[in-house]
Amino acid sequence: AQRVTQPEKLLSVFKGAPVELKCNYSYSGSPELFWYVQYSRQRLQLLLRHISRESIKGFTADLNKGETSFHLKKPFAQEEDSAMYYCAQSPSGSARQLTFGSGTQLTVLP
Amino acid sequence: DTGVSQDPRHKITKRGQNVTFRCDPISEHNRLYWYRQTLGQGPEFLTYFQNEAQLEKSRLLSDRFSAERPKGSFSTLEIQRTEQGDSAMYLCASSYNTGTGNGYTFGSGTRLTVV
């Protein structure tokens, strides 16, 4: 069965510090990987996807097939980055069902 | 089009009652998904539709759950004989099937509390 692991439920960093949210996946093929974010009192929204290799709000994520990881990184955290972050995967080829991790609550301290 | 809409936002019901939730996807999206999210967990897949066809159902979707998407537009999720374990946030999402994994657009969810 597909599994996405986010080992940290809570993560706190100071403003301006680098941040890395960890994500490991279990799918043996070539999955599609995503990061979703949920800000306080807002709906879950797509942050970035590995196929586009883009940087959104200063965040990047690199797919490492050898380590089956898709960690989310930002060099300088901002207070507005405080949110719940979910890593998700789906089988390659189409955006069928997503398997989500349990999420990491990021708090950026002033 | 204001995105994916879900109704109601909150529902409190007594154990044993039936409840029905509605989801209106983004109009040009042909795929619609239902997920369930309990406290401290990520969303868990329940079922999805491509147009009006229900293509996949999770084992989480017991016989008490049924979903429909008549005419490939809005969808309803019904839970019969609710149990306290059904208390959760029920999320709807939609996407357009381009085969490139462009992610979903989620609704705000319906929070169900079974008392």
Interface residues (C-beta under 8 A of the other chain):
Chain A: V4 K9 E32 F34 Y36 R43 L44 Q45 L46 R49 I51 Y86 A88 S90 S92 G93 S94 A95 R96 Q97 L98 T99 F100 G101 S102 G103
Chain B: R31 Y33 G40 Q41 G42 P43 E44 F45 Y48 E56 S58 L91 S95 N97 G99 T100 G101 N102 G103 Y104 T105 F106 G107 S108 G109
